[in-house]
């Protein structure tokens, strides 16, 4: 009879118990059954019975709803290290991995790394965000940190290491959106006149006429250009990785694209090819054959950081504002849209992964297009009368 009573008192899998230790600390324990031949239990501690009872109730509710109970004990730093090595590094571009790794090592791990992964809360992350903003990190950088945490904790959720992605419960900091100032056709012509004869003329013409990213333009090889077919193929991007300039995969799948070239650009590239061959003869044995379209005077890749040094004096000469190199890409889009090119086509030329990206970036900077649309509707309505 006593044996039967003892069996009735024995807790089954998924059941919990509460007891008080001799030192006065209250304990709530959940039996998780046998895993790998060993009995697994999850234990919670508190100063009062009601405190551990609340914890136990929450855990049992999660188990009933099918939410896995986390038993693995590791810190946020330990998890992020595994996530970077096992998930990020094999699946992203080297430059992306280096960027994630640097942000984790320099900022996220020092700020959140000592917290146990299973105990990481929205409050922890909100405090981290506030502290980093007070330390004068830009809102854009801090938002980037939150994005990394969301991706990492999303993986932790899929691996059943956490019961929820707490980073999704935290709002990103507000970012002042960079306002793109569209360039007019007249300004574009002034700029093209100012760069005539400059050794970077073809580079800036490519960026302006086809909207290439800086790395895409600098990663162009002569084998990517079909002069007869007037096409240009984007196959790589020049990036600085761990101090070295290397050709990497384009930013996204849609970044791999074939673009038709206007005849004027074909002519500029032919002139540039002739200029480069002349530089090769002058350099002699010092020439480094890279196959790149845009190189230094001895054939080596052009450092992306140095392009702005060439652009600034040319903008000053043209009496234009000191735009960024990337703004040439924006100018291409705004000029195409102003000429009535459909948004879908512009998106494909720029290599955006989604047309919504193109719309979000450029529609609001072309009020003249909205006016033309209304004027067109007015003419239709007037004609109906």
C-alpha positions in Angstrom: 0.0 0.0 0.0 2.9 2.3 0.9 4.5 1.6 -2.4 1.4 2.5 -4.3 1.1 5.8 -2.4 4.8 6.6 -3.3 4.2 5.9 -7.0 1.1 8.2 -6.9 3.3 11.0 -5.4 6.1 10.5 -8.0 6.1 13.3 -10.6 5.6 12.4 -14.3 7.2 14.1 -17.3 6.0 17.7 -17.7 4.9 17.9 -14.1 6.3 20.3 -11.6 7.0 20.4 -7.8 7.7 23.1 -5.2 9.7 22.7 -2.0 11.6 24.7 0.5 15.3 24.0 1.2 16.8 23.9 4.6 18.5 27.3 4.0 15.0 28.9 3.4 15.3 29.2 -0.4 12.2 28.0 -2.4 12.7 25.7 -5.4 10.4 24.8 -8.3 11.4 21.8 -10.4 10.0 20.5 -13.7 10.6 16.9 -14.7 11.5 16.7 -18.5 11.9 13.0 -18.6 14.9 11.0 -19.9 17.1 12.5 -22.6 20.1 10.6 -23.8 19.7 8.1 -21.0 19.7 10.8 -18.3 16.9 12.3 -16.3 16.6 16.0 -17.2 15.1 18.6 -14.8 14.7 22.3 -15.0 15.0 24.1 -11.6 13.9 27.6 -10.6 14.8 29.5 -7.4 13.1 32.2 -5.4 12.9 33.8 -2.0 9.1 33.1 -1.6 6.8 30.3 -2.6 4.6 32.6 -4.7 7.7 33.7 -6.7 8.7 30.2 -7.7 5.0 29.2 -8.2 4.6 32.0 -10.8 7.7 30.7 -12.6 6.5 27.2 -12.5 3.0 28.1 -13.8 4.5 30.0 -16.7 6.8 27.1 -17.7 3.9 24.5 -17.5 1.7 26.8 -19.6 4.5 27.0 -22.2 4.9 23.2 -22.2 1.2 22.7 -22.7 1.3 25.1 -25.7 4.1 23.1 -27.3 6.8 25.8 -26.6 10.1 23.9 -25.9 11.7 24.4 -22.6 15.3 25.6 -22.8 17.8 23.5 -20.8 21.0 24.5 -22.5 23.1 26.9 -20.5 25.2 29.3 -22.5 25.9 33.0 -22.6 24.9 35.3 -25.4 28.6 35.7 -26.3 29.1 31.9 -26.6 26.0 31.5 -28.8 26.9 34.4 -31.1 30.3 32.9 -31.6 28.8 29.6 -32.7 26.1 31.4 -34.8 28.8 33.4 -36.7 30.9 30.3 -37.4 28.2 27.7 -38.2 25.4 29.8 -39.8 26.7 33.1 -41.0 30.2 32.4 -42.4 29.1 29.5 -44.8 26.1 31.4 -46.2 27.0 35.1 -46.7 29.6 37.1 -48.6 33.0 37.4 -46.9 32.5 41.1 -46.4 29.1 40.6 -44.8 30.6 38.0 -42.4 33.4 40.3 -41.5 30.9 43.1 -40.8 28.8 41.0 -38.5 31.8 39.5 -36.7 33.3 43.0 -36.1 30.0 44.4 -34.7 29.5 41.4 -32.4 33.1 41.4 -31.2 33.5 45.2 -30.7 30.0 46.1 -29.5 27.3 43.4 -29.0 29.4 40.8 -27.1 30.9 43.4 -24.6 27.4 44.8 -24.0 25.2 41.7 -23.8 27.7 38.8 -23.9 27.7 37.8 -20.2 23.9 37.4 -20.0 22.7 33.9 -20.2 21.0 33.3 -23.5 17.8 31.9 -22.0 17.6 34.9 -19.7 18.1 37.6 -22.3 15.1 39.9 -22.2 13.7 42.8 -24.2 14.8 45.0 -21.3 18.4 43.9 -21.7 18.3 44.8 -25.4 16.5 48.1 -24.9 19.1 49.1 -22.3 21.9 48.1 -24.7 20.4 50.3 -27.4 20.0 53.3 -25.1 23.6 52.9 -23.8 25.0 52.7 -27.3 23.1 55.8 -28.4 24.4 57.7 -25.4 27.9 56.6 -26.3 27.4 58.5 -29.6 27.0 55.5 -31.9 24.8 56.5 -34.8 21.1 55.4 -34.8 21.9 53.6 -38.1 24.7 51.6 -36.5 22.6 50.7 -33.5 19.7 49.6 -35.7 22.2 47.4 -37.6 23.1 45.8 -34.2 19.4 45.1 -33.5 19.1 43.5 -37.0 22.0 41.2 -36.2 20.5 40.2 -32.9 17.1 39.5 -34.5 18.8 37.2 -37.1 20.9 35.5 -34.4 18.0 35.0 -32.0 15.8 33.8 -34.8 18.3 31.0 -35.4 18.4 30.3 -31.6 14.6 30.0 -31.7 14.8 27.5 -34.6 17.4 25.5 -32.6 15.2 25.5 -29.6 17.7 27.4 -27.5 15.3 30.1 -26.6 11.5 30.1 -26.3 11.1 33.5 -28.2 13.0 36.0 -30.2 13.2 38.9 -27.7 14.9 41.2 -30.1 11.7 41.3 -32.2 10.0 42.9 -29.2 12.3 45.9 -29.2 11.7 48.9 -31.6 14.7 50.1 -33.6 16.0 53.6 -33.0 14.6 56.4 -35.2 16.8 57.2 -38.2 16.8 60.5 -40.1 16.3 59.3 -43.6 18.9 60.6 -46.1 17.0 62.7 -48.6 18.0 62.1 -52.1 18.2 65.3 -54.2 17.4 64.5 -57.8 19.7 65.9 -60.4 18.3 67.6 -63.5 19.2 66.7 -67.0 20.9 70.1 -67.3 23.0 69.4 -64.2 23.9 66.0 -65.6 25.2 67.6 -68.8 27.2 70.1 -66.8 28.8 67.2 -64.8 29.6 65.2 -67.9 31.3 68.3 -69.5 33.4 68.8 -66.3 34.7 65.2 -66.3 35.7 65.2 -70.0 39.4 64.1 -70.3 39.7 62.9 -66.7 41.2 59.4 -66.3 38.1 58.5 -64.2 35.7 59.9 -66.8 34.5 56.5 -68.0 34.0 55.3 -64.4 31.8 58.3 -63.5 29.9 58.0 -66.8 29.2 54.3 -66.1 27.9 55.1 -62.6 25.7 57.9 -63.8 24.3 56.3 -66.9 23.7 52.7 -65.6 23.4 53.3 -61.9 26.2 50.9 -60.8 27.2 50.6 -57.2 30.8 51.7 -56.6 32.0 48.2 -56.0 30.2 46.9 -59.1 31.8 49.6 -61.3 35.3 49.0 -59.9 34.8 45.2 -60.2 34.1 45.4 -64.0 36.4 43.3 -66.2 37.0 43.8 -69.9 35.5 40.3 -70.4 32.2 41.6 -69.0 31.9 44.1 -71.7 30.5 43.2 -75.2 31.2 46.3 -77.4 29.5 44.7 -80.4 26.3 43.8 -78.5 26.5 47.0 -76.5 26.0 45.1 -73.2 27.7 45.1 -69.9 27.5 42.2 -67.4 27.7 42.6 -63.6 29.4 39.5 -62.2 31.4 40.8 -59.3 32.0 43.6 -56.8 35.4 45.0 -55.7 35.5 45.1 -51.9 38.1 45.7 -49.2 38.2 42.7 -46.9 40.7 42.5 -44.1 42.9 45.1 -45.7 42.9 43.5 -49.2 41.0 44.4 -52.3 39.2 41.3 -53.6 36.5 40.5 -56.1 33.4 39.2 -54.3 29.9 38.0 -55.3 27.5 40.8 -56.1 25.3 42.1 -53.2 22.2 40.0 -54.1 21.1 37.5 -56.7 19.3 40.3 -58.6 22.6 42.2 -58.6 23.9 39.8 -61.3 22.5 41.4 -64.4 23.2 42.3 -68.0 22.6 45.9 -69.0 22.3 47.5 -72.4 24.7 50.4 -72.9 23.9 53.7 -74.6 26.1 54.4 -77.6 27.7 57.4 -75.8 28.9 55.1 -73.0 30.3 52.6 -75.5 32.4 55.4 -77.0 33.7 56.5 -73.6 34.7 52.9 -72.7 36.5 52.5 -76.0 38.4 55.8 -75.3 39.2 54.5 -71.8 40.5 51.2 -73.2 42.9 53.1 -75.4 44.1 55.2 -72.5 44.6 52.1 -70.4 46.7 50.4 -73.1 48.9 53.6 -73.3 49.4 53.5 -69.5 50.3 49.8 -69.8 53.1 50.6 -72.3 54.4 53.4 -70.1 54.4 51.1 -67.0 56.3 48.3 -68.8 57.3 45.5 -66.4 55.7 47.4 -63.5 52.2 46.7 -65.0 50.1 44.3 -63.0 47.6 42.6 -65.2 44.2 42.3 -63.4 41.8 42.4 -66.4 39.9 45.2 -64.6 38.4 48.0 -66.6 39.2 50.6 -64.0 42.7 50.5 -62.6 45.6 52.6 -61.2 48.3 53.8 -63.5 50.1 50.4 -63.1 47.1 48.1 -63.5 46.2 47.5 -59.8 42.6 47.8 -58.6 41.3 51.2 -57.6 40.7 51.5 -53.9 37.0 52.3 -53.4 37.9 54.8 -50.7 40.0 56.9 -53.1 37.3 57.5 -55.7 35.8 60.4 -53.8 39.1 62.2 -53.9 38.8 62.3 -57.7 35.1 63.2 -57.6 35.2 66.3 -55.3 37.4 68.5 -57.5 35.2 67.7 -60.5 32.0 68.6 -58.7 33.6 71.9 -57.6 34.7 72.6 -61.2 31.0 72.0 -62.3 29.8 74.2 -59.5 27.7 71.3 -58.2 27.1 70.3 -54.5 29.6 67.9 -53.0 27.7 64.7 -53.7 28.7 61.2 -52.6 30.0 58.7 -55.1 26.8 56.6 -54.4 24.7 59.6 -55.4 25.6 59.0 -59.0 23.6 55.8 -58.8 20.7 57.8 -57.4 21.0 60.4 -60.2 20.7 57.5 -62.8 17.4 56.4 -61.2 16.0 59.9 -60.9 16.9 60.8 -64.5 15.3 57.5 -65.8 12.1 58.1 -63.8 11.9 61.7 -65.0 12.1 60.5 -68.6 9.1 58.2 -67.9 10.9 54.9 -67.7 8.7 52.4 -65.8 9.6 51.8 -62.1 9.9 48.0 -62.7 12.6 48.6 -65.4 14.5 51.1 -63.3 14.5 48.5 -60.4 15.9 45.9 -62.8 18.6 48.2 -64.0 19.7 49.1 -60.5 19.6 45.4 -59.4 17.3 45.9 -56.5 15.9 42.7 -55.0 12.4 44.2 -54.7 10.6 46.9 -56.6 9.4 48.3 -53.3 13.0 49.3 -52.5 13.1 51.4 -55.7 9.7 52.9 -55.0 10.6 53.8 -51.4 13.9 55.4 -52.4 12.9 57.4 -55.4 9.2 58.1 -55.8 9.1 60.9 -53.2 12.0 62.8 -54.8 10.2 63.4 -58.1 7.3 65.8 -57.4 7.4 66.9 -61.0 6.4 63.3 -62.0 3.3 63.6 -59.8 2.4 66.9 -61.3 2.8 65.5 -64.8 0.5 62.6 -63.9 -2.2 64.9 -62.6 -1.9 67.1 -65.7 -2.3 64.0 -67.8 -5.4 63.0 -65.9 -6.7 66.5 -66.3 -6.3 66.4 -70.0 -8.1 63.0 -70.2 -11.0 64.4 -68.1 -11.1 67.6 -70.1 -11.2 65.5 -73.3 -14.1 63.5 -72.0 -16.2 66.7 -71.7 
